[in-house]
Amino acid sequence: MGKPDLKGVRWLLLKNLDNLDDTRDERQRLNAVLKFYKLLVTAYYMKEELRNIWRQPGKTSAQQALNEWVKKAAATKVNMLEQLFKSLAAQRLGILTYFDFDSLSKALSKPYAQGRPIS
């Protein structure tokens, strides 16, 4: 069996792992492609790990996750990931500011969710 054709796989690579549709065999098609293209495996799983930074419960854990991701990306020696990790490292402060506003947003919306105004 030869290498699978990459045509039509782009959207599978961009899709979140938990959003793959098993009724359309997306997970199986993705796995078949990743089996033959090592560079895609690296890029795909680095993308998934990068998504996990935004799922961190707070700024400190997000900073640790981002630092780890940058180290891993640097170790891959993949040119496109190198460009991305340099950009992310340069924008680290701005990225982590998200967690300041996310916490503020949750704090401000909590009283409304409980049915009482902010005083």
C-alpha positions in Angstrom: 0.0 0.0 0.0 1.4 3.4 -1.0 1.2 6.7 0.7 -2.3 8.1 0.9 -3.2 11.1 -1.2 -3.1 14.4 0.8 -6.0 15.8 -1.3 -8.9 16.6 1.0 -7.0 16.0 4.2 -6.3 19.6 5.0 -9.5 20.1 6.9 -8.9 17.0 8.9 -5.5 18.4 9.9 -7.1 21.7 10.9 -10.0 20.1 12.8 -9.7 19.6 16.5 -9.1 16.0 17.5 -12.2 15.9 19.6 -14.3 17.2 16.7 -13.4 14.5 14.2 -16.6 12.7 12.9 -16.3 9.0 13.2 -19.4 8.5 11.1 -17.5 10.0 8.2 -14.3 7.9 9.0 -12.4 11.2 9.7 -10.3 9.7 12.5 -9.4 6.7 10.4 -8.5 8.9 7.3 -6.4 11.2 9.5 -4.6 8.3 11.1 -3.8 6.8 7.6 -2.2 10.0 6.5 -0.3 10.6 9.7 1.1 7.0 9.5 3.0 7.9 6.3 3.9 11.6 6.8 6.1 12.1 9.9 6.3 15.8 9.5 2.5 16.0 9.5 2.4 14.0 12.7 4.7 16.4 14.4 2.9 19.5 13.2 -0.6 18.0 14.0 0.2 17.0 17.6 2.1 20.3 18.2 -1.1 22.1 17.1 -3.1 20.0 19.5 -0.7 20.8 22.4 -0.8 24.5 21.5 -4.6 24.4 21.9 -4.2 23.0 25.4 -2.5 26.2 26.5 -5.9 28.0 26.2 -7.5 25.3 28.4 -5.2 26.0 31.3 -7.0 27.1 34.5 -4.8 30.1 35.1 -2.0 32.3 33.9 0.7 30.5 35.8 -0.1 27.1 34.4 -0.6 28.7 30.9 2.8 30.2 31.1 4.3 26.9 32.0 2.5 25.1 29.2 3.5 27.8 26.7 7.2 27.6 27.8 7.1 23.8 27.4 5.4 24.1 24.0 8.1 26.6 22.8 10.9 24.2 24.0 9.2 21.2 22.2 8.7 23.2 19.0 12.4 24.3 19.1 13.4 20.7 19.5 11.5 19.5 16.4 13.8 21.4 14.0 10.7 21.9 11.8 11.1 25.3 10.0 7.5 26.3 10.2 7.2 25.5 13.9 10.4 27.4 14.5 8.9 30.5 12.9 5.7 30.0 15.0 7.5 29.4 18.3 9.7 32.5 17.8 6.5 34.5 17.1 4.7 33.1 20.2 7.8 33.7 22.3 7.9 37.3 21.2 4.1 37.7 21.9 4.2 35.7 25.2 3.1 38.7 27.4 0.1 39.5 25.1 -0.9 35.8 25.0 -0.8 35.5 28.7 -2.8 38.7 29.2 -5.8 36.6 27.9 -5.8 34.9 31.3 -6.0 38.2 33.1 -9.1 39.2 31.2 -10.6 35.7 31.2 -10.4 35.7 35.0 -11.8 39.2 35.2 -14.6 38.3 32.8 -15.6 35.3 34.9 -15.5 37.3 38.1 -17.7 40.0 36.6 -20.2 37.6 35.1 -20.5 35.4 38.2 -22.9 37.8 40.1 -25.2 38.0 37.0 -25.1 34.2 36.6 -26.3 34.0 40.3 -29.1 36.5 39.6 -27.7 39.5 41.4 -26.2 42.7 40.1 -22.6 43.8 40.6 -22.5 46.4 43.5 
